[in-house]
Amino acid sequence: MGANTAENTNLRLKAVLDVLAEEVWTGEKLNAGAVLGEAIARVPLNESETELLSGGIPRGHKTLTTATAKLVKAGWLVKGRSGWSITDDGQRATVAFAEPAAFATALDAGTPVPADTPLPPAPAGKPAKATKTAAKPAAKADEAPSKTSKVAGKAAKLIEEAVAPVAKAVRKRTPAAKAPQATEAASAGATAAAASAAPAVSVETIEQPEAVAVAGDFNVLLGAPANWAPQYDEAQMELDQVDQLWKIAADIPAGFYTFKIALNRSWDENYGAFGVFDGPNHEVHHGGGLLVIRYDHRTRDIVLP
């Protein structure tokens, strides 16, 4: 741990790159919040950094989130809609500036990574990443799932439950073609005729906005640079084409959170509780773990599980 917040933040920025570099070898994709959480676990917050700011976010967490912009500016980190990823230059930076002091100096001064710096080797005990043509080894039956896979599994299950009624309705609307008891040729002909006569099934679609964000007091926990900022990728929801709902899932600590739904990365059009335009905040008492939020543009309101 460093002597002050500035040193600690630089150590955590290095930890962010280290975590992302390790992902390259493990293939385990962490979301931005999980990457920040792991960096803080490796370099714990000191007493002053644990002070809670408005919205219940620790001061050190907020400082680190803001400071990650330096990694982006250096060309070592890319913040995409699907998560954060380390660039080749970022991987080489972990080799060229392996010492914390050298890393901090290079980052602050904008020192480029030497061109002849190699990519980091695989971490000890981890095999090199397999090529695309290599067969994937069979998963061990008794291998415990990782935290990330558990979270992803929970999210998939919740989304599956949300989609199930729509899928069931679609199945009901699809007529089952039953071949008559006849010769093989007649049976094939009847089946083909029934298939061609069956009406096409389509899921109702509506005109959707270009982007939908959950803008609230927990956005930094998702990896965004600031709270209440709908312009950031980390706050964006994904449209489920099956049920036409916008969804976002994140593993965040227990707490009382507030948010609004903001369209097209701005506050020009936003909806609060009960789908009211520019209305009061949505509120959620979260028990910790996976939080799933769904938004229905037909009602301009969130959909409760």
C-alpha positions as CSV (number, residue, x, y, z in Angstrom):
1,M,0.0,0.0,0.0
2,G,1.2,3.5,-0.8
3,A,1.9,6.3,1.6
4,N,-1.1,8.4,0.4
5,T,-4.1,8.4,-1.9
6,A,-2.2,9.4,-5.0
7,E,0.3,6.5,-4.6
8,N,-2.5,4.1,-3.8
9,T,-4.5,5.2,-6.9
10,N,-1.4,4.6,-9.1
11,L,-1.0,1.2,-7.5
12,R,-4.6,0.4,-8.3
13,L,-4.3,1.6,-11.8
14,K,-1.4,-0.8,-12.3
15,A,-3.6,-3.5,-10.7
16,V,-6.4,-2.7,-13.2
17,L,-4.0,-3.4,-16.1
18,D,-2.6,-6.5,-14.4
19,V,-6.1,-7.9,-13.9
20,L,-7.0,-7.3,-17.6
21,A,-3.7,-8.8,-18.7
22,E,-4.5,-11.9,-16.8
23,E,-7.9,-12.1,-18.5
24,V,-6.1,-12.4,-21.8
25,W,-4.7,-15.8,-20.6
26,T,-7.6,-17.1,-18.5
27,G,-10.3,-16.1,-21.0
28,E,-12.5,-15.0,-18.0
29,K,-14.2,-11.8,-18.9
30,L,-14.9,-9.5,-15.9
31,N,-17.2,-6.5,-16.1
32,A,-15.8,-3.0,-15.3
33,G,-17.1,-3.1,-11.7
34,A,-15.5,-6.4,-11.1
35,V,-12.1,-5.2,-12.4
36,L,-12.2,-2.2,-10.1
37,G,-13.3,-4.4,-7.2
38,E,-10.3,-6.7,-7.8
39,A,-7.9,-3.8,-8.0
40,I,-9.2,-2.5,-4.7
41,A,-8.9,-5.9,-3.2
42,R,-5.3,-6.0,-4.2
43,V,-4.6,-2.5,-2.9
44,P,-7.1,-2.0,-0.1
45,L,-8.6,1.4,0.8
46,N,-7.1,3.2,3.7
47,E,-9.2,4.9,6.4
48,S,-9.6,8.2,4.6
49,E,-10.4,6.4,1.3
50,T,-13.3,4.5,2.9
51,E,-15.2,7.7,3.6
52,L,-18.5,7.5,1.9
53,L,-19.4,10.2,-0.6
54,S,-23.0,11.2,-1.6
55,G,-24.6,8.1,-3.1
56,G,-22.7,5.8,-0.7
57,I,-19.6,5.4,-2.9
58,P,-16.2,5.2,-1.1
59,R,-13.9,8.1,-1.8
60,G,-11.1,5.8,-3.0
61,H,-13.4,3.9,-5.4
62,K,-14.5,7.2,-6.9
63,T,-10.9,8.4,-7.3
64,L,-9.9,5.2,-9.0
65,T,-12.8,5.2,-11.4
66,T,-12.0,8.8,-12.5
67,A,-8.3,8.0,-12.7
68,T,-8.8,5.2,-15.2
69,A,-9.3,7.9,-17.8
70,K,-5.5,8.2,-17.7
71,L,-5.1,4.6,-18.9
72,V,-7.5,5.3,-21.8
73,K,-5.5,8.4,-22.7
74,A,-2.3,6.4,-22.6
75,G,-3.8,4.0,-25.1
76,W,-3.5,1.1,-22.6
77,L,-7.2,0.6,-21.9
78,V,-10.4,0.5,-24.0
79,K,-13.7,1.1,-22.4
80,G,-16.3,-0.6,-24.6
81,R,-20.0,-1.2,-24.2
82,S,-19.4,-4.9,-23.5
83,G,-16.7,-4.2,-20.9
84,W,-13.1,-3.1,-20.5
85,S,-10.2,-4.6,-22.4
86,I,-6.5,-4.1,-22.4
87,T,-4.6,-3.1,-25.6
88,D,-1.4,-4.7,-26.8
89,D,0.4,-1.5,-25.7
90,G,-1.3,-1.9,-22.3
91,Q,0.0,-5.5,-22.0
92,R,3.5,-4.3,-22.9
93,A,3.3,-1.5,-20.3
94,T,2.9,-4.1,-17.6
95,V,6.3,-5.5,-18.7
96,A,8.1,-2.2,-19.5
97,F,6.9,-0.5,-16.3
98,A,6.7,-3.5,-14.0
99,E,7.9,-1.5,-10.9
100,P,5.1,0.7,-9.4
101,A,7.3,3.8,-9.3
102,A,8.2,3.4,-13.0
103,F,4.6,2.8,-13.9
104,A,3.4,5.9,-12.1
105,T,6.1,8.1,-13.7
106,A,5.4,6.8,-17.2
107,L,1.6,7.2,-16.8
108,D,1.9,10.8,-15.5
109,A,4.5,11.8,-18.1
110,G,2.9,10.1,-21.0
111,T,6.0,8.0,-21.7
112,P,5.4,5.6,-24.6
113,V,6.1,1.9,-24.2
114,P,9.4,1.0,-25.9
115,A,8.7,-0.6,-29.3
116,D,10.8,-3.7,-28.5
117,T,8.9,-4.6,-25.3
118,P,7.5,-8.1,-25.6
119,L,4.0,-9.1,-24.5
120,P,3.8,-10.5,-21.0
121,P,4.2,-14.2,-20.6
122,A,1.5,-16.4,-19.2
123,P,1.1,-16.1,-15.5
124,A,2.8,-18.9,-13.5
125,G,0.6,-22.0,-13.4
126,K,-1.5,-20.9,-16.4
127,P,-1.1,-22.4,-19.8
128,A,-0.6,-20.2,-22.9
129,K,-3.8,-19.3,-24.6
130,A,-4.8,-21.9,-27.2
131,T,-5.0,-21.1,-30.8
132,K,-8.3,-21.1,-32.6
133,T,-7.6,-24.4,-34.3
134,A,-6.7,-26.1,-31.0
135,A,-9.4,-28.3,-29.4
136,K,-10.7,-27.0,-26.2
137,P,-10.1,-29.3,-23.2
138,A,-13.1,-30.8,-21.6
139,A,-14.3,-29.0,-18.5
140,K,-13.8,-30.9,-15.2
141,A,-17.0,-32.0,-13.7
142,D,-15.9,-31.3,-10.2
143,E,-14.4,-27.9,-11.0
144,A,-16.0,-25.1,-9.0
145,P,-17.5,-22.3,-11.1
146,S,-15.9,-18.9,-10.9
147,K,-17.6,-15.9,-9.3
148,T,-18.0,-14.4,-12.8
149,S,-19.6,-17.5,-14.2
150,K,-22.0,-17.6,-11.2
151,V,-23.0,-14.0,-11.8
152,A,-23.4,-14.6,-15.5
153,G,-25.5,-17.7,-14.8
154,K,-27.8,-15.8,-12.5
155,A,-28.2,-13.1,-15.1
156,A,-29.0,-15.7,-17.8
157,K,-31.5,-17.4,-15.6
158,L,-33.3,-14.1,-14.8
159,I,-33.4,-13.1,-18.4
160,E,-34.6,-16.6,-19.4
161,E,-37.4,-16.3,-16.9
162,A,-38.4,-12.9,-18.3
163,V,-38.4,-14.2,-21.8
164,A,-40.2,-17.5,-21.0
165,P,-43.8,-16.1,-21.2
166,V,-43.1,-14.6,-24.7
167,A,-41.5,-17.8,-26.0
168,K,-44.4,-19.8,-24.6
169,A,-46.9,-17.6,-26.4
170,V,-45.0,-17.9,-29.6
171,R,-45.0,-21.7,-29.3
172,K,-48.8,-21.7,-28.8
173,R,-49.3,-19.6,-31.9
174,T,-47.3,-22.0,-34.1
175,P,-49.6,-24.7,-35.6
176,A,-48.2,-28.2,-35.4
177,A,-48.3,-29.9,-38.8
178,K,-49.4,-33.5,-38.4
179,A,-48.9,-35.8,-41.3
180,P,-52.0,-38.0,-42.2
181,Q,-51.8,-41.8,-42.1
182,A,-51.0,-42.5,-45.7
183,T,-48.2,-43.7,-47.9
184,E,-44.7,-42.3,-47.4
185,A,-45.0,-40.0,-50.5
186,A,-48.4,-38.7,-49.5
187,S,-47.2,-38.1,-45.9
188,A,-44.2,-36.1,-47.2
189,G,-46.5,-34.1,-49.5
190,A,-49.0,-33.3,-46.8
191,T,-46.3,-32.2,-44.4
192,A,-44.8,-29.9,-47.0
193,A,-48.2,-28.4,-47.8
194,A,-48.9,-27.8,-44.1
195,A,-45.5,-26.2,-43.6
196,S,-46.1,-23.8,-46.5
197,A,-49.6,-23.0,-45.3
198,A,-48.5,-22.3,-41.8
199,P,-48.6,-18.5,-41.0
200,A,-45.3,-16.9,-40.2
201,V,-44.9,-16.0,-36.5
202,S,-43.3,-12.7,-35.7
203,V,-42.7,-11.0,-32.4
204,E,-44.3,-7.6,-32.0
205,T,-41.7,-4.9,-32.4
206,I,-42.0,-1.2,-31.6
207,E,-39.9,1.8,-32.5
208,Q,-37.0,1.9,-30.0
209,P,-34.6,4.7,-29.0
210,E,-31.0,4.5,-30.2
211,A,-29.8,4.0,-26.6
212,V,-31.2,3.6,-23.1
213,A,-29.2,4.2,-20.0
214,V,-29.7,3.6,-16.3
215,A,-28.5,6.9,-14.8
216,G,-28.2,6.8,-11.1
217,D,-26.1,7.0,-8.0
218,F,-24.5,3.6,-8.6
219,N,-23.0,4.1,-12.1
220,V,-19.4,4.2,-10.8
221,L,-20.0,0.7,-9.4
222,L,-20.6,-0.3,-13.0
223,G,-17.3,1.2,-14.0
224,A,-18.5,4.6,-15.3
225,P,-16.4,7.7,-14.5
226,A,-19.3,9.4,-12.7
227,N,-22.8,8.9,-11.4
228,W,-25.9,10.3,-12.9
229,A,-24.2,10.5,-16.3
230,P,-26.2,8.7,-19.1
231,Q,-23.6,9.3,-21.7
232,Y,-21.2,6.6,-20.6
233,D,-21.0,3.2,-22.1
234,E,-21.1,1.4,-18.7
235,A,-24.6,2.8,-18.0
236,Q,-26.1,1.6,-21.3
237,M,-28.8,-1.2,-21.4
238,E,-29.1,-3.9,-24.0
239,L,-32.3,-4.4,-26.1
240,D,-33.7,-8.0,-26.0
241,Q,-35.2,-8.4,-29.4
242,V,-37.4,-11.2,-28.2
243,D,-39.5,-9.4,-25.6
244,Q,-38.5,-5.8,-26.6
245,L,-37.2,-5.0,-23.1
246,W,-34.0,-3.1,-22.4
247,K,-31.9,-4.9,-19.7
248,I,-28.8,-4.4,-17.6
249,A,-27.4,-6.7,-14.9
250,A,-24.6,-5.9,-12.5
251,D,-23.2,-7.4,-9.3
252,I,-23.2,-4.5,-6.8
253,P,-23.1,-4.2,-3.0
254,A,-26.1,-4.1,-0.8
255,G,-27.6,-0.6,-0.4
256,F,-30.3,1.9,-1.2
257,Y,-30.0,3.1,-4.8
258,T,-31.9,5.6,-7.0
259,F,-31.9,6.1,-10.7
260,K,-33.8,7.2,-13.8
261,I,-34.1,5.9,-17.3
262,A,-32.4,8.3,-19.8
263,L,-32.7,8.0,-23.6
264,N,-30.0,8.5,-26.3
265,R,-27.2,9.3,-23.8
266,S,-28.7,12.6,-22.6
267,W,-31.2,14.0,-20.1
268,D,-33.3,15.5,-22.8
269,E,-35.8,12.6,-22.5
270,N,-35.8,10.8,-19.2
271,Y,-38.4,8.8,-17.3
272,G,-38.7,8.3,-13.5
273,A,-41.1,6.3,-11.3
274,F,-44.3,5.1,-13.0
275,G,-43.0,6.1,-16.4
276,V,-43.4,9.8,-15.7
277,F,-41.4,12.1,-18.0
278,D,-38.7,13.8,-15.9
279,G,-40.5,12.3,-12.9
280,P,-39.2,11.3,-9.5
281,N,-36.4,8.8,-9.1
282,H,-36.8,5.1,-9.2
283,E,-35.7,3.6,-5.8
284,V,-34.4,0.1,-5.0
285,H,-33.4,-1.5,-1.7
286,H,-30.8,-4.0,-2.9
287,G,-29.8,-6.9,-0.8
288,G,-26.4,-7.3,-2.5
289,G,-25.3,-9.4,-5.5
290,L,-26.9,-9.4,-8.9
291,L,-29.2,-6.5,-9.7
292,V,-31.2,-6.8,-12.9
293,I,-33.1,-3.8,-14.3
294,R,-35.6,-4.0,-17.2
295,Y,-37.1,-1.1,-19.1
296,D,-40.2,-1.3,-21.4
297,H,-40.3,1.6,-23.9
298,R,-44.0,0.9,-24.5
299,T,-44.8,2.1,-21.0
300,R,-41.7,4.2,-20.4
301,D,-41.4,2.4,-17.1
302,I,-39.3,-0.3,-15.5
303,V,-40.6,-3.9,-15.4
304,L,-40.5,-5.5,-11.9
305,P,-39.4,-9.1,-11.7
